[in-house]
Amino acid sequence: MSIFERYLTLWVALAMVAGILIGNAAPALVQMIAAAEFASVNLVVAVLIWAMVYPMMVGVDPAAVKSAVKQPKGLGITLVVNWLIKPFSMAALGVLFFEGIFADFLAPEDAQQYIAGLILLGAAPCTAMVFVWSQLTRGDENYTLLQVSVNDVVMVFAFAPIVAFLLGVTDIEVPWETLVLSVLLFVLLPLLAGIWTRRRLGSAAQVKAFQARVKPWSVVGLIATVAILFGLQGQVILDRPQVIALIAVPILVQSYGIFAVAYGAAFALKVPHRIAAPCALIGTSNFFELAVAVAISLFGLNSGAALATVVGVLVEVPVMLSLVGFANRTRSRFPGR
């Protein structure tokens, strides 16, 4: 492991602190980065995520993706967790915390906004960062691509109806530009680049050697992304720390709970670790670009719902790194490591 991978948690923690400091010390720089946005997708962050995803895509063998379909257990777990459990458990946790446990600390109208934001997060499984988490757990590149692709197809049809049902709002307008652009930037283009690179390299040994050379840059991209995300929200974090802490609680419970369900199911069904780890991680992380875009379009830029989706962004990376570490430590308990 490189020094970046060995001390990844430390680098991410430092990036979080640096991001907050930069966000407050150099607001003009942060605003310039924030302005580089199209269809609610920040283009600077998009480039960094692309760099993170690309090394794994080099390992994707198009011929092997077909054989991945012959292992339906991991895909089945992902679909059940993402679409039959996660949105509804997130809504239930939102109600439990904001209408129950935290009710005395928040105005009722604010509580409803935070619940709405949590629902939007819960109904949007991750597209891009899953490839990073899969790579860090030595996941099967071909199967991860299959899982993400199937989830994206389901999302096109299921996201709006689920959100409409849980929010009690009938006029949910899916920001198709955000959805399509994200899939294009974070899945299709890196995949095409990876396939092209793979063909240029030729042998499997050369592919592995190339991945080893570029993998550290993937980690550098992750650290830079964290710094930018926290920089964009630095002022919010300092202005409303108590509210952010309250919103983070149900997100943390949901994240670890969903991972436990998916990972536990994979273990019970004897799914190989290279499939089980990404299978559990894809349901734990969120498609935050989509969630933020819908929250802003439905409730406004300065709404509590939009704030809740942003807190999801801030919480995700530290949580996912802890789960990646757990998955790596428990690798020996799964078959087909």
C-alpha positions in Angstrom: 0.0 0.0 0.0 1.2 3.5 -0.8 1.5 6.1 2.0 -1.7 7.7 0.8 -3.6 4.5 1.2 -2.0 3.5 4.5 -2.9 6.7 6.2 -6.1 7.5 4.2 -8.2 8.3 7.2 -5.7 10.8 8.5 -5.4 12.5 5.1 -9.2 12.8 4.8 -9.5 14.2 8.3 -6.8 16.8 7.4 -8.6 17.6 4.1 -11.9 18.2 6.0 -10.2 20.7 8.3 -8.4 22.3 5.5 -11.6 22.6 3.5 -13.4 24.3 6.3 -10.5 26.7 6.9 -10.2 27.5 3.2 -14.0 28.0 2.9 -13.9 30.7 5.5 -10.5 32.2 4.7 -10.8 32.4 1.0 -14.6 32.6 0.2 -13.9 34.1 -3.3 -11.9 31.0 -4.3 -14.7 28.8 -3.0 -17.3 30.8 -4.9 -15.3 30.4 -8.1 -15.3 26.7 -7.7 -19.0 26.6 -6.8 -19.8 28.6 -9.9 -18.2 25.9 -12.2 -21.4 24.0 -12.2 -23.8 22.6 -14.8 -27.1 20.8 -14.1 -26.3 20.8 -10.4 -23.0 18.9 -11.0 -19.9 20.7 -9.9 -17.5 20.3 -12.8 -14.3 20.6 -10.6 -15.5 17.8 -8.4 -16.6 15.9 -11.5 -13.1 15.9 -12.9 -11.7 14.6 -9.6 -14.3 11.9 -9.3 -13.6 10.9 -12.9 -9.9 10.5 -11.9 -10.9 8.4 -9.0 -13.2 6.1 -11.1 -10.9 5.7 -14.1 -8.3 3.4 -12.5 -10.9 0.9 -11.6 -12.5 1.1 -15.1 -9.2 0.0 -16.6 -9.7 -3.3 -14.8 -13.2 -3.8 -16.4 -13.2 -6.6 -18.9 -16.3 -6.2 -21.1 -16.4 -9.9 -21.8 -16.4 -10.8 -18.1 -19.4 -8.5 -17.4 -21.6 -11.0 -19.1 -20.5 -13.8 -16.8 -21.2 -11.5 -13.8 -24.9 -11.8 -14.5 -24.6 -15.5 -13.7 -24.0 -14.5 -10.0 -27.4 -13.0 -9.1 -27.1 -13.0 -5.3 -25.0 -9.8 -5.0 -27.2 -8.0 -7.5 -30.4 -9.2 -5.8 -29.2 -7.9 -2.4 -28.3 -4.5 -3.8 -31.7 -4.1 -5.5 -33.7 -5.2 -2.4 -31.7 -3.0 0.0 -31.6 0.1 -2.3 -35.2 0.1 -3.4 -37.3 -1.9 -0.9 -35.5 -1.0 2.4 -33.3 2.1 2.3 -35.8 4.8 1.2 -38.4 3.7 3.8 -36.0 3.1 6.6 -34.5 6.6 6.0 -38.0 8.1 6.1 -38.8 6.2 9.3 -35.5 7.3 11.0 -36.3 10.9 9.9 -39.7 10.8 11.6 -38.3 9.0 14.7 -35.6 11.6 15.3 -37.1 14.9 14.1 -40.7 14.3 15.3 -39.7 12.4 18.4 -36.2 12.4 19.9 -35.2 15.9 18.6 -38.6 17.5 18.6 -37.9 19.8 21.5 -34.8 21.2 19.8 -36.4 22.2 16.4 -39.3 24.1 15.1 -41.9 21.7 13.5 -41.6 23.3 10.1 -37.8 22.8 10.2 -38.2 19.2 11.3 -40.4 18.5 8.3 -37.8 20.0 5.9 -35.0 17.9 7.4 -37.2 14.8 7.0 -37.8 15.6 3.4 -34.0 16.0 2.7 -33.3 12.6 4.4 -36.0 11.0 2.2 -34.3 12.4 -0.9 -30.9 11.0 0.2 -32.4 7.6 1.0 -34.1 7.3 -2.4 -30.9 8.0 -4.4 -28.3 5.2 -4.3 -24.7 6.1 -5.3 -23.4 6.1 -8.9 -19.9 7.4 -8.9 -18.1 7.0 -5.5 -19.1 3.3 -5.4 -16.3 2.6 -7.8 -13.8 4.2 -5.4 -15.1 2.2 -2.4 -15.1 -1.0 -4.5 -11.5 -0.3 -5.5 -10.4 0.2 -1.9 -11.9 -3.1 -0.9 -10.5 -4.9 -4.0 -14.0 -5.4 -5.3 -14.8 -7.1 -8.6 -14.7 -4.3 -11.2 -17.0 -6.1 -13.6 -19.6 -6.9 -11.0 -19.5 -3.4 -9.5 -20.1 -2.0 -13.0 -23.1 -4.3 -13.4 -24.5 -3.3 -10.0 -24.2 0.4 -10.7 -25.6 0.1 -14.2 -28.7 -1.8 -13.1 -29.3 0.6 -10.2 -29.1 3.6 -12.6 -31.7 2.0 -14.8 -34.0 1.3 -11.8 -33.4 4.8 -10.6 -34.8 6.3 -13.8 -38.2 4.6 -13.1 -38.3 4.3 -9.3 -36.8 7.5 -7.9 -39.7 9.9 -8.6 -42.6 7.5 -7.5 -40.8 6.6 -4.3 -40.0 10.2 -3.4 -43.6 11.3 -4.3 -45.1 8.6 -2.1 -42.9 9.3 0.9 -43.1 13.1 0.7 -46.8 13.1 -0.3 -45.9 15.4 -3.2 -47.3 14.5 -6.6 -45.4 16.9 -8.9 -41.8 15.5 -8.4 -39.8 16.7 -11.4 -36.7 14.6 -11.8 -33.7 16.7 -12.9 -32.9 14.6 -15.9 -29.9 16.8 -16.9 -28.3 16.0 -13.5 -29.1 12.3 -13.8 -27.9 11.9 -17.4 -24.8 14.1 -17.0 -23.7 12.2 -13.8 -24.1 8.8 -15.5 -22.2 10.1 -18.5 -19.4 11.7 -16.6 -19.0 9.1 -13.8 -19.8 5.8 -15.6 -19.9 5.9 -19.4 -16.8 8.2 -20.1 -14.5 6.5 -17.6 -15.6 3.1 -18.8 -14.9 4.0 -22.4 -11.5 5.4 -21.4 -10.8 2.3 -19.3 -11.6 -0.1 -22.2 -9.5 1.9 -24.6 -6.6 1.9 -22.1 -7.0 -1.8 -21.5 -6.8 -2.5 -25.2 -3.7 -0.4 -25.6 -1.9 -2.1 -22.7 -2.6 -5.6 -24.1 -1.8 -8.2 -21.4 -3.3 -8.6 -18.0 0.1 -8.1 -16.4 0.5 -4.7 -18.0 -3.1 -3.8 -17.0 -2.3 -4.6 -13.3 1.0 -2.7 -13.5 -0.8 0.4 -14.9 -3.5 0.3 -12.3 -0.8 0.1 -9.6 0.8 3.2 -11.0 -2.4 5.3 -11.3 -4.1 4.1 -8.1 -2.4 6.6 -5.8 -3.7 9.4 -8.0 -7.2 8.1 -7.3 -6.6 8.5 -3.6 -5.2 12.0 -4.2 -8.4 12.8 -6.1 -10.5 11.6 -3.1 -8.6 13.8 -0.7 -8.9 16.8 -3.0 -12.6 16.1 -3.4 -13.2 16.0 0.4 -11.3 19.3 0.8 -13.5 21.0 -1.9 -16.8 19.6 -0.5 -16.0 20.8 3.0 -14.7 24.1 1.6 -18.0 24.7 -0.2 -19.9 24.2 3.0 -17.3 25.6 5.4 -19.4 28.7 6.4 -22.5 26.6 7.0 -20.6 24.1 9.2 -19.4 27.0 11.4 -22.7 28.9 11.4 -25.0 25.9 12.3 -22.9 23.2 13.9 -25.7 22.1 16.2 -28.3 21.6 13.4 -25.7 19.8 11.3 -24.9 17.4 14.2 -28.6 16.7 14.7 -29.1 15.9 11.0 -26.0 13.7 10.9 -27.4 11.4 13.6 -30.1 9.6 11.5 -27.8 9.6 8.5 -25.2 7.8 10.6 -27.7 5.3 12.0 -29.0 4.7 8.5 -25.6 4.2 6.9 -24.3 1.7 9.4 -27.6 -0.1 9.6 -28.0 -0.5 5.8 -24.4 -1.7 5.5 -25.1 -4.3 8.3 -28.2 -5.5 6.5 -26.5 -5.9 3.1 -23.2 -7.2 4.3 -24.9 -9.6 6.7 -27.1 -10.9 3.9 -24.1 -11.3 1.6 -22.4 -13.3 4.4 -25.4 -15.5 5.0 -25.8 -16.2 1.3 -22.0 -17.0 1.0 -21.4 -14.2 -1.6 -17.7 -13.9 -2.4 -16.1 -10.9 -0.7 -15.1 -9.2 -4.0 -18.8 -8.9 -4.7 -20.2 -8.7 -1.1 -18.2 -5.5 -0.2 -19.3 -3.4 -3.2 -22.8 -4.9 -2.8 -23.1 -3.5 0.7 -21.3 -0.2 0.0 -23.4 0.8 -2.9 -26.5 0.9 -0.7 -24.8 2.8 2.0 -23.6 5.7 -0.1 -25.8 8.2 -1.9 -26.2 9.9 -5.2 -25.9 13.3 -3.5 -25.9 15.4 -6.8 -29.4 14.1 -7.5 -30.6 14.5 -4.0 -29.3 18.1 -3.7 -30.7 19.1 -7.1 -34.2 17.8 -6.3 -34.2 19.4 -2.8 -33.3 22.8 -4.3 -35.9 22.5 -7.0 -38.7 21.4 -4.6 -37.9 23.4 -1.5 -35.4 26.1 -2.4 -31.7 26.7 -2.1 -31.8 27.8 1.5 -34.3 25.2 2.7 -33.8 22.7 5.5 -34.3 19.9 2.9 -31.3 21.2 0.9 -29.2 21.5 4.1 -30.0 17.9 5.0 -28.8 16.6 1.6 -25.6 18.6 2.0 -25.0 17.1 5.5 -25.3 13.8 3.7 -22.4 14.8 1.5 -20.3 15.8 4.5 -21.0 12.6 6.5 -20.6 10.2 3.6 -16.8 10.1 3.1 -15.8 9.5 6.7 -18.5 6.9 7.2 -17.6 5.1 4.0 -13.9 5.0 4.9 -14.8 3.4 8.2 -16.9 0.8 6.4 -14.2 0.1 3.8 -11.8 -0.5 6.7 -14.3 -2.9 8.3 -14.9 -4.7 5.1 -11.2 -5.2 4.6 -10.7 -6.5 8.1 -13.5 -9.1 7.7 -12.4 -10.3 4.2 -11.2 -13.7 5.5 -14.7 -14.6 6.8 -16.1 -14.6 3.2 -15.6 -17.3 0.6 -13.8 -16.6 -2.7 -11.6 -13.7 -1.2 
